[in-house]
Amino acid sequence: MRVETEVARFFLEKEPSFYQFCRFAKFRNAYYPVRREEVIEKLEFLANLIGSSQDAEQGPVQMADANVSIEDQGMRRMPPLRSLADRTVKAIKAPVVTLVIATYEGIHSIKGYFVSQGSKAARTLRQFLGSPRTTDSEMVQPDLVCPFHKDDVYISVGMDWEHKDWTYFEKLRASLDLKSLLCCYDLIPIKTPGLTTQHVAERFPGYILSLARSADKIMCISRTTKSDLDSFLVQSGQPATHSEVFYLGTDLPSHSVDQSPSSAAKEVIDHGRFIMLVSTIERRKGHDTLYRAYQRLIDQEHSELPLLVFVGMPGWGVDDLLADIKITKRVAKHIRFLSHVSDGDLSLLYRHCLFTVFPSVYEGWGLPVSESLTHGKFCLASNAASIPEAGGEFCEYLDPWNVALWVERLAFYFTHQDVLTVRESHILKHYKPHTWLDAASNIVSAAETMQTS
């Protein structure tokens, strides 16, 4: 979602004649134009909702399923370049509930969301969904013409794998000679199917094949993802699509950094020494490895263990882990859970932590690693997939499955502040972070070359 919102903000800074936003309405099987004012409204709503949720629960929480209808938003660049980027805003998460904002027609068809505690964020969401919005362009004019023109360049940087009719798009693309710039984040359901749901593992290969058939160029977020994509297409007997690599930005919005911390973040910072893992809590991310490592560190009677902070929402396949942590009191007292952390709080947590950890089994990039380095903090990370690509020479890499090795290296860095100081100094002097402006500019540059080729 960060990629989508940052690319949208990039276009909003341009002249309106430079682009146009659009969206795909699945149940109507058609694309519609979207006014830039509506996109700004959605971005502001998203920012306000996250900001209203800073004092989130610190214990393991169970997420209610939300059965949602999703729609796509996009951008079209007018002559000399016409481009589109889908789904500027697709998802928000409020305390004790996971939701996807389905804008426009779909926004009132969200089903089955459950709130187990009152919160400002939940009230705000209910108000936003409360009544039909006459400002939505296609609700006023349901028969608006397709926003595409001949030779447009269509940009989609969303995870839209379940929410488009690719057969329809391919026909539309052929009839208008559209060029399409699409995005591939990772092939996790193909590379590690046991670490995702059966539904996703079964349907994802077909999505990637449709993506490749529908794209003139695919932007990949790492060399690893590009290699995985190329290999999968070859193995599937499909010609490789031209692909390029762009890197995700790591800078957090400057306006949020100076905000006062929430009580939850302040409690962690005031505690003193802590390390943190920034990630959705799910099987693939390695939370279980850290939980088991802390069990062994406690067994070895390490004194003054730093607090282990999990920053992120609970996701799929972690019910047993959360239950284990809750009932294992001697470990639970060393672990904190922070969800719905604002950008300002996250920046403060990075700045005050001892170091960060990221034992993920597989990533398309590894944004928490590069974010940590951007804040001058060393990361003890997994050696899997693209993570060394994200961290370069500035991290130490371990087998994500080797609990004993994690115990050893955690204990080493807990007790060698001098080594951490040297590593931080090296990061501050030599690490060159990527910005979101760079990421958006690279996407637009790739579209421009398609227009002129």
N, C-alpha and C positions, 0 to 999 in steps of 0.2 A: 504494500500500500504506500510505503514511503516513496518508492520510485514514481508511482502514479501521481501522487500529490505534488512532488517536486517538479516533475515534468509539466504538470498543469500550471504551476506557479511561474515556470519559465515562460510559457506561452502567454500567460496573462500580462506579462511585462511588455509584450510586443504589441505592435499596432493591430487592432482588430481585423484589418484587411489581410493580415499575415497568415491567418489560420481561421478555422472554425471548429468548435466542439460539436460532437455528435454522440449519439448513444444507440445501442441496439435494444429494441423491445422484443424480447423473445416470443411472447405469446402473440404478438402481431407479426413477427418475422419480418421486421423492417427497421431501417435506420431512420433516425430523426435528428434534426439540428437541435442544439441546446445553446441557449443564450449564455454569454460569459457571466452575466450577473447571477445566474442560477448556479454556475460552478463556484463562484466566489462564496455564495451563500452556503453551499455544501461544505466547502473547506472551512469556513468560519464555524459552522455548526460542529464539525468534527473536532476542531481545536478546542472549542468551548466545552464539549462533552468530556474530552480527555482531561481538560483542566479542572473540571468539576469532580473528578474521581480520585483526587490525590491521596486522600486518607483511606485507602483501601485496606481490606482485611489482611492481616499478616500471617494467618494460618493457612494450611492447605484448604482449598475450596473446591467444591465439585461444580462443574459447569453444566448448566442445563442446555440441552440441544435446542437449536433454533432452526425450524424448517422454514426456509426463506425463498423468496423469488428474487433473482438478481438481474440487473440490467446493465448495459454497457454505456459508458460515456466516451467521447473521443474528441479529437481535434482535427480540423481540416485547415491546411494552409492554402490561402488563396494565391493566385498567380503572383510571382513567377513559380512558387512552389505551393502545391496543395497537399496538406498532410493531415493525418488524423491520429489521435492517440486515445485508446479506449479506456473507459472506466476510471475517471479521475478519482472518484471516491467510491470504494466498494465495501469497506468493512469498518465497523467500530466494535469495541468491546466495552461493555459497562459492567460494574461490579456484580459478580455472581450470575452473569449471563453473557453468552456469546451471541452476537447478532451480526447480520450483514445488512447494511443499508441498501435497500433496493430502491433507487431513486425513481421519481416520476410515477409511471403507471404502477410499478411494482411496489412502491413504498407503502401502499396500503394493503398489500397482500402478504406481508410478513405474518407467519403463523407460529404459534406455539412458543413464544418467548415467555420465560418465567423469571420473576424477580423474587428472591427469598428474603430480601431486606429492603427497606426504604432507602432511597439515595437520591441525591440531587440529579445525578446522571440519568437514573431511570425515569424520574419525573420529567426531565427535559426531553428524553426520548419519546415518552408517551405524548407530550404536548406536540412534538414535531410530527408524530404520526397520527395525531388526533382527528384531523378532518381533511377532506380533499383540498388541494392547493390549486386555485384557479390561475396562478402565475405560471404553471408548467405549460410550456408552449404547445405541446400536442394535445393537452386537455382542452385548450381553447380552440385549437385548430387540428382536429384529429386526422385530417387528410393532407397534412403537409407533405410536400414532395421530398423525395430522397435528397439528402444534402450533397451527394457526390456529383462531381463533374468529370468529364473525360480527362484522363491523364493525371488525376489527383494522385497524391501519395498518401496512403493510409498507414497511420502509426498506431499500433496497439502494444502497450507495455503492461497490460494486466494479466493476471492469472485467470484467463477467460475460458478455461478448458471445458467447462460444463455449460457455458452460458451463451454460446453462439451456435447458429446453424451454419456449419462450415460449407455444406453443399450449396446453400443459398449464397453465401459470400463468394464462393468460387464462381458461380454463374454471374453475380453482380460484377465481380472483378473482370471477367472476360468481356462482358457486354460494354463496359465503360473504359476498358484498357487501364484499370486502376493498377498502380504499383503499391505493394504492401510491405511495410517494415514491421515485423513482429518480434516478439521477445521470448527467449527461453531462459528460465532461471536455473533449472536443474532437471535431472532425470532421476530423482530420488525414488519414485515409485517403481521405476524400472531397474535401477541398480540395487536397491535394498527393499524389495517388496514386502519382506517380513516386518519392516519397521513402519508400515503404513496400513491403512484399512484395506480390506479385501476389495471393497467397492472402487477405491482409487487405483489400486494395483491392477485391477482388471480393465479399467477404462482408459488409463493414462497412455498406454502405448498407441492406441487409436488416435488420441488427441495429438500426440507428437507427430504422427504421420499426416494428420490433417493440417497441422500447423506448417509442416514442411511443404506440403502441396500448395498451400495458400500464400506462401511468402516468396517475395522476390529477394528478400534479405532478412536474416534472423540475427538479432542482437543477443549475444550471450554474456552473462555477467562474470565469466571467468574463462581462462583457457581450458580448465578442467571441464566445464560445462560444454564448451565448444567441441572438445575431443569426444566427450560422451555422446553428444548429439550426432556428430559425424559417424562415429562407430555404430550407433544404433541404426542409422539410416542405411548404412552399407549392409549390415546384417539383415535388415528388413527387405533388401533388394530395391530400395528406393534411391534415386539419385540424390546426392548430397546437395543441399541448398547453400547458396553463398551465405556465409556467416561472418560476423565481426565480434570482437570483444570490447565491452565497455565496463568500467569499474564503478561500483556504487559509491556514492558520497558518504562521508562520515561526519560532516559538520552538523551540529544540532542548531535549531533556530536561535539566533542571537538574542531575540527578545525574551526567550524563556529562561536564559541562564541565570539572570540576576533575581529571579523570583524567590520569595521566601520558601524554604523547604516545607513539605507536608510534615505532619507529626510522625508519620511512619518512617520517612526518610531521616528525619532528625533523630529519632530514637536509635537508628542504626549507626548514624555518624557519631552520636554522643557515646555510643557503646565503646568506641575505640577501634581496636584492630579488627578488620573484617576483609574477607575476600568475597568476590561475587561472580556468579554466572548469569549473564544477561541472555535470556532465551525463553521462548515458550516452553513450558514444562511438558515434555513428551519423550517417548522412549528413545528416540534417535539422538537426543541432545546430551546424554551422558550424566544426567542427574543421579541415576542409580550408582554409577561409578564413584561419584563424589560421596554419596551417602555411605557406601561400603568402605571407602577410604577413611572417612571420619570414624566409623565404627572401629576400625583397626587402630587408628591414631589414639582413640580413647583407651582401647585395650592395652596399648603400649605406654599408657600413662604420660602422654605428652602434656606438659603443663601450659596453661594460657593459650589454648587453641583459639585462633581468630574465629570470629563469627563467620558462618558460611551463609551467604545471602543469595537466594534464588529470586532474580528479578524477572518476572514474566507471569503470564496467565497459565493455569493448568490446561493441558490439551488432551490429546487422545492417548489412551493406553497407559495411564499413570495412576489409576485408582489404587492398585496394590501398593505401589511405591509410597503414595501419600498416606495410606493407612499404616504402612510399616513405620514411616517416620513419626506419625502421630503417637503410636503406641510404644515406640522405643524411646522412652523419656530421656535416657542418658545422651542420646544423639540429638533428639528434638530440641533440647535446650541450647544447642550450638547452631541451630538453623533458623533463619528467618525467611518468610515469603513476602515479597512485595509485588503487588499487581497494580496495573493501571498507573505506572510511574510516569509522571510528566517529563518532558524534555529537560526542564530545569532541574528536577530532582535527579534525573539520570546523570546529568553532567556533574552535579555535586557528589553523587555516589562514586562516579569514576575518579574524581579528584581526591576523594578521601580514602579510597580503599587501599589495602596493602598491595594487592595485585589482583588480576582477574584470572579466571579459569574457563576453558571451553573444550570439554572432552567429547565433542560431538562425533558420532560415527560417520556421518556423511553430510556435506554441505555443497551447495552450488557456489558459494563464495565464503562466507564467514564474517558477516558484518560486525558482530560483537568483538571480534579480534581486532579489526581495523579501527573500530570506534575506541577501543581501549588504548591502542597505540596513539591515536589522535589526541587523547587526553594525557599522553606521556606515561601510561601505565603498562608494565610488563604483563604478558599473558602466558600462562602455562597451558598449552593447547594440544589438541589432537593432531596426529600426523596424517589424518585421512583426507582423501579427495583434495579439494581446493584450499583447505585451511592454511597449509604452508604458503600457498600463493598469496593469500590475504595478509599473512603475518611476516613473510620474508625472513630476514635475518634477525628480527627483533624479538622473536618468541622462542621458547623451548618446546619441542614437540614430542609427544608420547603416544604410544599405542592406546587408543581409547578404551580397549577392553582390559588392559593390564592394571588391575586394581593395586597390586603390590608396588608397581612402579610409580603410580600416582601417590601412594602413601609415602614412598621414599622422597620424591621430589617436592611434595607439599611440605613435608617436615624440614627439608633442606631450606626452602625459601622462608618458612616461618621463623627460622633461627638464624638467618644470614641477611640481616637488613643491609649490610655493606654491599653484598652482591646485588640486591635489588636497587640500591642507589646507583651503582655503576650502570646497570641495565637501563634505568630510567634516564640517566644522563645521555647514554648512547641514543636512545629513542628520541629525546628532545633535540639532539644535535642533527640527527641524520634521517629520521623518518619524515617522509613527505606525503601527507594525507591527500586523498582525492576529495573534491568537493561535489555537492549536488549540482552546482552550476556546471562543473566539468561533465558530470554524467548526462545532464539534459542537453548540453551543447554537443556532446558526442552523438547523441541520438539524432538531433536536428541536422548535424553535419552529414550523417549517414543518409538521411532522407534527401538532403540537397544533392548529394552525388547521384542518387537514383533519378532525380528530376532531370539532371543534365546529361545522364548517360544515354 
